[in-house]
Amino acid sequence: MTASLRLHYAPDNASLIVRLALEELGLPYETILVDRSQRAQQQPAYLRLNPNGTIPALATPDGVIFETAAILLWLADRSGQLAPAPQDPNRGDMLKWLFWCSNTLHIDLRQSFYPEKFIGADPAHQHQLRAVLRQRLQSDLRILEAALIETPALSGQAQPTLFDLYLPCLMRWCKLYAETPGQPWFDITAYPALYALCLRAERRASTRAAQQAEGLGPTPFTAPKLATPPEGSAT
C-alpha cells in the first residue's frame, strides 16, 4: 500500500478513528477537510464520494470507501496489522465485536447526538429518546466491558488492535456528546477494562498526532474536553 490515501474528515468526527489507524500503520495520507459549518457533507461534491452524507470517506487505490468499520477492516487486511488474519481463530471474535461497535454502540451514540433526525423536532420527544438511549448506552458499556475481560485478545498490550483505536473515540463521545448538560451519567473509571484501554491509547504516538491535528486536548479519552481544531468544526 504505497499509493496515496485521501481521508475526507471533520475534526472529532468518526474520521478521527480512521486517522488513528492511518497514523498507527505509518501510511502516507492526505487529509481533506469536510467543513461541517458549511454543511459540506451534504453538498453534491461530497455526496458523490459518500451518498449517505456522513463522515469519513477514504479515497484509496481501490476506490472510495465509506463506513468506519469497512475502512478499518480494509486497512487492517491490506496492511496485515491491527486485526487477526482471515485464517486466525480469533478472527470471528474480532469481526463480531467490530460490527457490534459499528452497528450497536456507535448507532446508539449517533441517535443520542442527533435525536431530531430520528424522532423529529419536538424537544419533549427528543428528551424522551435521550433518556431511553442513556439506559441503552449504559447497557452497551456493561456488555463491552465484559467482552474485553472475557476476550482479552480484542485489545493489544504491545501492538494495538482496531478496538484500541475505535473504542477510545466512542468513550470520548459518550462523555462529550451523549450527556445532557447538568446530568452527568458517564464515568469511564466505572469500567476498568475500558479505562485501561483509554489510558494506553493516550500514550501512543498516533494519538499525539491526532491531538495536534484536531485539537483534542491533553487527555482526549479519559477526561475529554471539546475539540479546538486548527481548521474546521466538529459539529
C-alpha angles and dihedrals in degrees: 000000000000099000118102118268122208119209115201101206149161122206115270093001127119087282086076088073091053092046089055091051093049091049093046091052093046092231122160110245143158126224123221115193118232100202105218092184085067093039088242090160088068096048122105094249092059095038088060086062098040116012090196091067091228130130134274122045121170119204108212138169085264093054132267117327124197133179113072097241092049092052092048093049092047091051093046095049094045093048099038089229140101095032139047115269118254092262094048115109089227092060094091093054091049093050097047094049095041090056092041088057091048099041102034117021096030092046092049088052092048092053089050092050095047109025091157090067092057106033107017138249100305107115092210091055091047090052091051092049092049090051091053092045092050088060091046092050091051089053090047091054093050090051091048094047090053091048092054091050095045096041106036093172088074088079126044123220096194103017117032124234130210088270091057087061102036102042099053089056092050090049090050092053093046087063101037105038110014095058123087112228109264092014107085114183107155123083112168092200089067087071106055097186093049091044092052090049091052092048090053090049092055090058096056126102091229089062092049090054091050092046091057095043097047105026095243099159131234100297104030097166108028099039106008127191127193112281121258100197123192089229136017132007133277091218 
